[in-house]
């Protein structure tokens, strides 16, 4: 991956051993990739993903015991960049639903693989670490915006994209209410100050300074955010942690 010293841990999943050997050979051309596991079935893939927590997963879709879409759904709580490999193009919409970052049609060529890795590298560079003036960079390459951390209301995961919802002040400054990022919500969670932001759901990361209340209905708990009281759901597994952090537990 050009222009980065990042080293990625990589998992390979395909039910054909020959395909795994070929993919390993292609990846050998990149000094930034370290293959930490291979799996030839969906069930073993889920176990190894949970064990190794790779940065990037190359995942075949059609497998006899558990297909790649099911594997991705079973490991949605684990943050990794997902690249599907398949001989068919009709799974593309399903791939989008499980937050795939890329979708490559077999046979994979070296140029195609390197392009996919560079795309992942660009995504990972979209967020710069916090600086003293409390800003983050949203974008990639020569196309990005410098955004004040205080101007971010919440981050929302929709498919392969993250929607950076801005406060009223942020919207005025950037002349738009939402910025789009392909960086994972986990990377946003790491990059934004944890004393100011909290994860309330696998899809939502919110600015605690704009919490205006809490509510519940249909056995679900919600955070009210901003002056308009935007309702965002809390995962049941995160309710206690969020309420404790706000001193309400």
VENMO-V367839 format. One record per residue. N is the residue number from 1. RES is the residue in one letter. SS is DSSP state (H for helix, E for strand, - for the rest). PSI is psi as a letter, one per 40 degrees, with the letter a starting at -180 (999 if undefined). NEAR is the number of other ideal C-beta (glycine too) atoms within 8 Angstrom. Layout:
BEGIN
n: <N:N>
res: <RES:RES>
ss: <SS:SS>
psi: <PSI:PSI>
near: <NEAR:NEAR>
END
This chain:
BEGIN
n: <1:2:3:4:5:6:7:8:9:10:11:12:13:14:15:16:17:18:19:20:21:22:23:24:25:26:27:28:29:30:31:32:33:34:35:36:37:38:39:40:41:42:43:44:45:46:47:48:49:50:51:52:53:54:55:56:57:58:59:60:61:62:63:64:65:66:67:68:69:70:71:72:73:74:75:76:77:78:79:80:81:82:83:84:85:86:87:88:89:90:91:92:93:94:95:96:97:98:99:100:101:102:103:104:105:106:107:108:109:110:111:112:113:114:115:116:117:118:119:120:121:122:123:124:125:126:127:128:129:130:131:132:133:134:135:136:137:138:139:140:141:142:143:144:145:146:147:148:149:150:151:152:153:154:155:156:157:158:159:160:161:162:163:164:165:166:167:168:169:170:171:172:173:174:175:176:177:178:179:180:181:182:183:184:185:186:187:188:189:190:191:192:193:194:195:196:197:198:199:200:201:202:203:204:205:206:207:208:209:210:211:212:213:214:215:216:217:218:219:220:221:222:223:224:225:226:227:228:229:230:231:232:233:234:235:236:237:238:239:240:241:242:243:244:245:246:247:248:249>
res: <X:X:X:X:X:X:X:X:X:X:X:X:X:X:X:X:X:X:X:X:X:X:X:X:X:X:X:X:X:X:X:X:X:X:X:X:X:X:X:X:X:X:X:X:X:X:X:X:X:X:X:X:X:X:X:X:X:X:X:X:X:X:X:X:X:X:X:X:X:X:X:X:X:X:X:X:X:X:X:X:X:X:X:X:X:X:X:X:X:X:X:X:X:X:X:X:X:X:X:X:X:X:X:X:X:X:X:X:X:X:X:X:X:X:X:X:X:X:X:X:X:X:X:X:X:X:X:X:X:X:X:X:X:X:X:X:X:X:X:X:X:X:X:X:X:X:X:X:X:X:X:X:X:X:X:X:X:X:X:X:X:X:X:X:X:X:X:X:X:X:X:X:X:X:X:X:X:X:X:X:X:X:X:X:X:X:X:X:X:X:X:X:X:X:X:X:X:X:X:X:X:X:X:X:X:X:X:X:X:X:X:X:X:X:X:X:X:X:X:X:X:X:X:X:X:X:X:X:X:X:X:X:X:X:X:X:X:X:X:X:X:X:X:X:X:X:X:X:X>
ss: <-:-:-:-:-:-:-:E:E:E:E:E:E:-:-:-:H:H:H:H:H:H:H:H:H:H:H:-:-:-:-:-:E:E:E:E:E:E:E:-:-:H:H:H:H:H:H:H:H:H:H:H:-:-:-:E:E:E:E:E:-:-:-:-:-:-:-:H:H:H:H:H:H:H:-:-:-:-:-:-:E:E:E:E:E:E:-:-:-:-:-:H:H:H:H:H:H:-:-:-:-:E:E:E:E:-:-:-:-:H:H:H:H:H:H:H:H:H:H:H:H:H:H:H:-:-:-:-:-:-:-:-:-:-:E:E:E:E:E:E:-:-:E:E:E:E:E:E:H:H:H:E:E:E:E:E:E:E:-:-:E:E:E:E:E:E:-:H:H:H:H:H:H:H:-:-:-:E:E:E:E:-:-:-:H:H:H:H:H:H:H:-:-:-:-:-:E:E:E:E:E:-:-:E:E:E:E:H:H:H:E:E:E:E:E:E:E:-:-:E:E:E:E:E:E:-:-:-:-:E:E:E:E:-:-:H:H:H:H:H:H:H:H:H:H:-:-:-:->
psi: <h:h:e:i:e:h:h:h:h:h:i:h:h:h:e:h:d:d:d:d:d:d:d:d:d:d:d:e:e:h:e:e:h:h:h:e:i:i:i:e:i:d:d:d:d:d:d:d:d:d:d:d:g:i:d:h:h:h:h:i:d:h:i:d:d:h:i:d:d:d:d:d:d:e:f:d:e:h:h:i:h:h:h:i:h:i:e:i:e:e:e:d:d:d:d:d:d:f:f:i:d:i:h:h:h:i:h:h:i:d:d:d:d:d:d:d:d:d:d:d:d:d:d:d:e:d:h:i:i:h:i:d:e:f:i:i:h:h:a:i:b:e:g:i:i:h:h:h:d:e:e:h:d:i:h:h:h:h:b:e:i:h:h:g:h:i:i:d:d:d:d:d:d:e:f:i:d:h:i:h:i:e:i:i:d:d:d:d:d:d:d:i:h:e:e:d:i:i:h:e:i:e:e:h:h:i:h:d:e:e:h:e:a:i:i:i:i:f:e:i:i:i:h:h:h:i:d:e:f:h:h:h:i:h:i:d:e:e:d:d:d:d:d:d:d:e:f:e:999>
near: <10:5:4:9:4:8:7:12:11:14:18:13:15:12:8:8:6:6:11:12:8:9:14:11:7:10:12:6:6:9:3:11:11:7:10:8:10:9:10:10:11:13:8:9:14:12:8:11:15:9:7:10:8:13:7:15:12:12:13:14:13:9:13:4:6:11:9:14:12:9:15:14:8:8:11:9:4:8:6:12:11:13:15:14:13:14:5:8:6:4:12:8:6:8:13:10:8:11:11:12:11:10:10:12:8:8:3:12:6:8:6:9:13:10:8:11:14:10:10:15:14:10:13:11:9:14:12:7:5:9:7:3:4:9:10:12:11:12:9:9:6:3:5:10:8:7:15:9:12:9:12:17:13:13:14:9:12:7:7:7:9:14:12:12:10:17:12:7:9:13:11:7:9:11:5:7:5:8:11:8:13:10:10:9:13:7:12:14:11:6:10:14:8:7:3:9:12:9:10:13:10:9:7:13:12:15:12:10:6:11:11:8:7:10:8:7:6:3:4:8:10:12:13:11:14:9:5:4:9:9:9:12:10:13:9:6:4:11:10:7:7:12:10:9:8:8:5:6:5>
END
